[in-house]
């Protein structure tokens, strides 16, 4: 995911279960777009479409919480490559 971000490409990830600060509990799973990472703060910046308004969709999740939720879905990710 970090290499994708360095290339300027977001990564879509599948998560499941509770994620502190999320809009919903995502018990059945959910897709997020990872759009950035702050290694100093250990925050994953995402676009989370579950929030009710566009400005609310840009959120940051704690790295450890994010990794736990992502691992519940087997670390599934959708990568995009520019031709």
Helices and strands as residue ranges (DSSP letters): H 2-6, E 11-15, E 30-38, E 43-47, G 54-57, E 58-62, H 63-71, E 77-78
